[in-house]
């Protein structure tokens, strides 16, 4: 066994795993903070919705589609000047979070919009007929009814961010992806590559399991 794992530095693996979790947690938090309102706005201003605004929807939709279509590895490089301006560095966990958020927010917003479209239109119309304000419609009717879909969207986004954090290792962002590239690929240390891949798979499985449980829980309410 020791021969098979001859190149493994478990302390280094632990630090890389911690970096990956920090990147995932920080970027997911900001993605939800930015993406949820954007998704709600896309839904409300969309075709045949309560507050249809073709110009606003068209502009937001174009912005979301452009950012979604840009390969993440290209986005990482393009955003280096902005990342340095915001965080003071383009390396490490801090340098990875801005491009991760910009890459994931449009994706999450589209998933939120899709989840909101699944809400029974009659519920929204009934709430509006009772004289509810826009805020009350969103907070008391729209979001509670869409909770299972929103938690499913968060799960999918979190798993996507795991793959993004691995790609961020190309530009020195740290984490398991960086470890896999520097040691597993560039130095041909297969054991390091295998361990990092297994850890990423385990992380994805944990996220999916937790997400599924939350979706089932809120579907029963």
N, C-alpha and C positions, 0 to 999 in steps of 0.2 A: 504493500500500500504506500509506504514512504517513497518507494522508487517511482510510483505512478504520480505522486504529488510532490515531486522533488523541488519544483520551482514555486510552490505555493508559499506565500508569506501571509499567514492568516490575519495578522494585524493590518497589513495593507488591504486585504480583502474587506476587513471590518470597516476601515476608514472609507474605502470606496463605496461600500454599501450604505454607510451613513450619509455620504455625499449625495448618492442617488436618492435616498429618502428625503433629504433636505430639499433637493431640486424638485422632486415630485410634489412634496407638501407645499412648498412656497409657490410654485407655479400653478398648482391646482387651485389654491386659495384665491390668487389674483384672477385666474381664469373664470372662476365662478362669480367673483365680485363684478367683473367686467362683462362676462358673457351672458349672465342671466338677464340683466336689464336690456342688453342688446337683443337677445332673443325675444323678450317680451315686446320690445319696440317693433321688431320685425313682424311679429304676429299681429299686433294691434293696427299697424299701418298697412298690412298686406291686403291683397284683393279680397273684396267681399267681407271684410272684417268690420268691427264696430267703429273704428276710427281710421278708415281707409284714407291713405294719403299716397297717391301714386308716385309723386316726386320724391318724397322722403324714403319710401320703400325701395324705389329704384336705386337711389344713391347708396343706401345702406346695403342693399343686396349686391350691388356692384363691388363695393369695398370688401364685403365678406367673401365674395367669389374670387376676387383677385388674390386675397391673402390665402385662401384655402388652396388655390391652384399653384401657389409658389412652393417648390420643393423645400423642405425644411433645411436641408444642408445649405441651400443657396441663401435662405433667409438668415441663417446663422452668420454667414459671411457678410451679407449686405448690412446687417444691423450692428456690426462691430463698432462703428463710430458712435451710434446712438447709445449702445450699451455702455461704452466707455464714458460717455457724457453723463449717463444716469447713475451708474454704479462706481465709476472710477476705474473699472477694469473689465476686460473681456474674457478673463480666465476664472476658473473655479466656479463654485456654486453661484456666487453673486453675478458673475458674468453670463451664466447660462439662463437665469430666470427671465430676463426681459424677452429674448427671442422665443423661449418656451411659451410665455404668456401670449405673445403676438401670434405665434403659430397655432396655439390651441384655442384661443378665444373665438375666432370666427367659426371653427369647427363645432365648438360647444354651443354657440349661439344658434346655429342651424338646427342642432339636435333639440334645443329648447323650443324653438319655433315649431318643429315637427310635433313635439310632445303637446304643446298648447293647442295645436290644430285637432288633436284627438279629443279635446274637451267638448262635451255636448253643448252645442250652440244655444240650446234652449235654456240651459242654466244661466248663461251670460245674459241672454235677453230678459229672463225673468228678474235677474238682479238689477239690470238697468231699468226695467219697468217699475221697480220699487223705489226708484229715485236714488240709487247708489251712485256715489261719485266714481270717477275713473280709478282712484286709488283703492276704494272699497271693492270695486269689481276685480281688480288685479289681486289684491291681498286676500280678500275673503272668498272669492269664487274661483278665479282663474288658476292661481298657483296651487291652492289646496287640491283642486280636482286633477291637476297635472302632476302631482308629486311622484307617483310611480314612474312616469315617463322621464321626469327630470332627474330622479336618482339613477335611472338607467343611463341617461345621457352623461351624468357625472362619472359613472363606472366606465363607460366606453372612452370618455375623455382621459380619465386617469390612466387607462391601459395604453392609450395612444401616447400620452406623455412619457410613459416608461420607455417606449421605443425612441421618442425624441431625446430623452436624456442620454440614451446610448449613443445616438448620432452626435450629440453635443460633445462627446469625447474626442471627436476629430479635431476640434479647435481648442482642446485643452480645458474643457469644462470640469474635468474630474469625474468621479463616479465609476461604476462598473464598466461602462462603455469605454472610458478612457483607459482603464486597466486592460481591458480586452484588446484594445488597439495597440497600446504601447508594448505589452508583454506577449499577449496571445498571438497577435498578428505580426508585428514588426520584429519580435525576437523569436518567433516560432515556438513559443512555449504553449503547447497544446493543452496541458493540464490547467493553466491559468484561463485559457479560453473556455474550456469545458465548465469549470467552476463558475465563472461569471455568467455564462449562458444559463446554467441551472438556477442560479440565484435570481436572475431576471425572470425565468419561467415561474419560479415559486412565488415571486412578488406579484406577477400577473394573475396567478391562480388565486392568491389571497384576495386581491382587489376584486376579482370577478365573484368570488364566493360571498364576500361582504356585500357587494353591490346587489347581488341576486336576493340576499336575505332582506335587504332594505326595501327593494322593490316589492317583494311578496308582503312584507309587513305593512307598507302603506297602501297596497292594493286591497287589503282586507278592511281598511278603515272607511 
